């Protein structure tokens, strides 16, 4: 536990935070080597950060981006996409009458010969 009033420690809620590794106790690490107890308090700076942006970073950046709701959104379609969209719209907005439904349900069905 941290000593209160030591020069290299700041007292806090949990008794203190060691600011540098000076004066730390030797501790055996997982590989069997001996390290020094004590972690520098403050910002973690790592110069060996990955150079390639990962999938989750790109995913979060896309979904958590700020959106200007006052800006107009414009979608550009290729000619084929536009054709498909027009056909879907035509199908969804067609006029359905009882006569068309009756003709569809009671149409004559013929079967070909089996070989």
N, C-alpha and C positions, 0 to 999 in steps of 0.2 A: 504494500500500500504506500502511497506517496506520503512523504514527510511534509508537514505543514511548515511553511517558512523557509524551505530550502531555496537556495539561490536559483537553481535551474528548473524550478517548478512553479506553477501557478495554481493556487488553491481554487477549487471549484466545488460543484455539487457533489462529485464523487471523490473528493479528497485531493485532487490535483491532476494536472496533465504535465507530463515531462516534455519540455521544449526541445531537447536535443538528447543524443545518445550518451553524452558524457556522464559518467557516474552510474551507468546502468549496471544491473547485475548480469553476469554471464548466464546464458540460458542455452540448453542443448536443443538444437532444432531437429526436425524430422529426419534429416540425413545423418544425424549423429555428430555433426559439427557443432562448434560452440559459437553462438552469436551474442550480440549485446541487446539487452532488453531496453526498449525505449523507442518511441516513434515520434518523428517530428510533427508537432501539432500545426495545423494550418492547411493550406491548399496542397492537394496532391498534384505534383507535376511529374509527368512521365514523358520523356522524349522518345520513347519507343512505342508510340501509339501506332495502331495499324494504318497503313497507307491507303488500303482499299476500303471503300465504304461498304458496310455490310447491308444485307437485305433488310433487317429490322430497322436500321437507321434510316434507310430510304423510305420504308413503309411509314414510320412515325413522322418523318419530315413531310410526306405527302398528306397524310390524314390530319396532322395537327397544324397545317399551314393556316395563316390568317386569310380570311376571305372578305373581300370588299363586296358587300351585298348590294351596293348601289351601282356596281359596274355591270354592264350588259354582258351576258354570256352568249357567245356565238359558236355554233357547231357547224363545221364544214363537212359535207359528205361527198364521197366519190360518186360518179354517175351511177354505178351499180348499186351503191348503198341507197341513193336517192330513189332509184327505181323500186327497190324492195320496200322502202318506207312508204312510197306512194301506193303500192299494191296492198300493203297491210292497212293503210288508212282507208283505202277503197273497200276492203273487206269488212273492216270494223264499222264503217259508216254507211253500209248498204241499207237500203230500205227493205225491211222484211214485212211481207204481207201474208195474210192467211192463204191466199191463192198460191203463193210460192211454196209455202210450207206444205199445203195439200198436194201440190204437184210433185214435190220431192218425196213425200211419204208414200204416195200411191202411184209411183212410176212403175212402168212395166219392167220386170227383171227377166233377162234371158240368160240361159247358161249354155256354154258351148258343149260340143260332144266330147266325151272322155275317150282317150286313146287306150 
